[in-house]
Amino acid sequence: MKKAMIDTLQKAGLFSTAAKEDMACLEKKISWKSYKRGERLFQEGDKAERMFVIASGRVKVVKEFQSGKNAIMGIFGEGATVAEIAVIDKLPYPASAIALEDTAAVSIPAAPFIDFLKKNPDSLIQMIVGLGLRLREFVDNMGSLAVQSVEKRLARFLTKLSREIGEELGDGLELILPLTRQDLAEIIGTSFEVVERSLKKMREKGIIEAAGKRIVILKPEALEAIFAEEK
């Protein structure tokens, strides 16, 4: 198990350049956590005592509102770090993290993580760079929500997923989504019904085939053209 934890940390850029002695100190404090689909790694509002590095599976970070509506802030898979800022600023978790599928993660308590960063400035810079990339993506998403139609936002997200997890088939790119249709709706800021209508429209145009969590992108260029069109 110790080897699996170290391998997981080394896959995360944050720990890849750390000194061996500092990694050895960190090893004594970390633990291996397993979560079933739907289980929470942490709950919004709870004290931020731990950050996580995803070893396998995927988690969604969700902002939950009293109205019952949710907004998915991000999807994180193997090698991703989650909640690193929350343990540094010592404020409660600003959102919840929920396993989209069976997931394993390395859990790192706040104090050892902060000590590690103090001793490894290169790792701190890596973290800042990673957060900067997430911020850029977040700004792009907010811009998309403000000015693009649901169909364009959905096409944009499916194109992004196809580049990350798409598998080539003879007739296109296959996606086995780690998401429900409701998750899709929460990511692009709309309702389940509108997502269904948008997918149906893409099917009728021959751009995709969709059944359950399986989507085959038959015409990737046509899908990309939807959100590349002038607003």
N, C-alpha and C positions, 0 to 999 in steps of 0.2 A: 504493500500500500504506500509506503514511503516513497518508493521509486515512482509510482504513478503520480503522486502529488508533486514531486520535483519536476517530472516531465511536463506536467500541466503548467507549472509556473514558468518553465523555460520556453514554452510555446507563446507565452504572453510577452510582448516586447518590453514591458515594464521591468521584467526580472532578468532579461537575457544577458545584460552586461554587468550584473551584480558580482561583487567580490565573493569568493567561495566561503570565506569565514562568515560573511553576513548572511548568506543563504543558509549556512549551517545553523546559525542562531535562529533564523526564521523557521527552519524545519521543526524546531522543538515546540513551536507555538501554533502551528497550523493543524487543521483537521480535515478529514474527508467527509463530505455530506452527500447523501443521495436523496432525490426527490421524485415522487411519482407525478405523472401528468396532473396538473391542477394544484399541486402543493405550492405553498409560498416559501420563498427563501427569506423574505422579510416583508413586514407590513408597514404601509404608509403610517407615519405618526409615531412609530416605535423608536426608541432610542437607537441610534446608529452605532452599534457595538462591533460590527464585522463588515468586511468587504469580501467579495467573492471572485474567484477566477473559474470560469466555466471549463470543465474537463470534457464533457460530452453532453449532447442534447441542446436544447434551446430554451431561453426564458424570455418572457415579455415583461417590460417595465411599464406599469399602468398607473395612470392618475385616475382615481375614482372619485366621482362627484355625488353629492347627496341626492341629486335628481335621479340617480340610477344610471346615468350615462358614464361611459369610461372613455379615456383617451390613451391609446397605446403610444408611449413615448419612444420606444425602441425595442428591437429584437436582437438578442445577443446569443452567440453560439460559441463553439469551441475556441478557447484562447482569449475570450473577451473578459475584461474586468468590469465588475459591477459594484457600484456604491462606494467607490474610492473617495469621492469628494465628500460624501456624507460623513465618513468616519474622520475626515480631516477637519471639517468646519464644526463638528460636534453638535450639529442640529439634528432633529429627528429625520428619519428617512422621508424624502419628499414624495415618494411614490412606492408602490408595491412591486415586488418581483415574483412572477408566477411561472412555474415550469409549463412549457407548451407540450413537452413530451418527457419521458423519463430522462432525468438529468442528474449528472454528477458534478460536483464543484468542490474546489478547495476553499475553505473558510479561513480567513485571516483576521484575528482580533485587531482592534483599532490601534492600541498602543504599540505592539510590535511592528505594525505596518508603518506607522509614523516614524518610529526609530529607524526602520530600514531606509526610508526615504531621506532622512537626515544624513545617513552615512553614505548614501549613493546618489549624488546629484545628477548623474547621467540618467538614472531611473526616473528621477523627478522630472527631468526634461522630457523623457519619453512619455510620461503621463500627461504632461502639458500638451505635447504634440497630439496625442490621441484625443484628448478632450477638445482640442481645437478643431480636429476633423469632425468630431461629433457635433460641435457647435455649428460648423459650416453646413452639415447635413440638416441640422434642425432649422437653420435659417432658410435653407432651400425649401424644406417642407412647409414652413410657415408661409413663404411666398406662394407656394403652390396652392395651399389652402385658401389664400386670400383672393387669388385671381383666376385659378383654373377650374374648369368644370370637373365633375366627378369622374366622367369618362377619361379625361386627360390624367387626373391624379391616379386613377386605377391603372391605366396603361403605363404610367411612369413607374409605379411600384412593381408591377409585374415584370417590367423590363429589368429593373434593379434585381429582383429575385432571380430572374433567369440567368443573370450574369454570375450570381453567387452560388446558386444550387441547381441550376438547370442541367439536365442530362440530354445529350444529343440523341435523337431518334432519326429513323429514316425520313419521317415526315415532319420533323420539327424539333422543338426543345420541350422536354417533359419536366414539369414541376410537380413534385409531391409536396403540397403545402403543409408546413407545420402549424397552420392556422385554420381556424374556422372562418366561415363567411362573415360571422359577426366580428371576429378579430380584424378581418380585412376592412370592414366598415369603420371600426374604431381607429384604425391606422390612418385612413384617408379622410376621416372626418365626415362620415355620412351614415346612412341607415342600412340595415341588412337588405331591405327591399330595393333600395337604389343600386346597391352593389349587384343584386341579382339582375336588375334591368340592364345595367351596363354590360355585364358578362353576356347576357342574351344578345345584346346588340353586336358585340364582338363576334359571337358565334355565328350570327346571321350573315356577317360580312366575310366569314371564312377565315378570320384572323386567329381564332383559338378554337379548341375543343375543351369542354369543361364538364367534369362529372365528379361530384364529391370534392375531395381534396386534390384530385388529379387535374391538372391543366396542361394541355399541349399547345404550345405557341406554334402555329402553322406558318405564320408570316411575321417573323420578328421585325422586319423593316417596316411593315405596315403598322405594327403595334407601336413602335417607336415614333412613327410619323404622327400618330394621334396627339402625343403631347409635345411634339416638336413644331406643330403648326403654330402660326401666329395666334396670340391670345385675342 
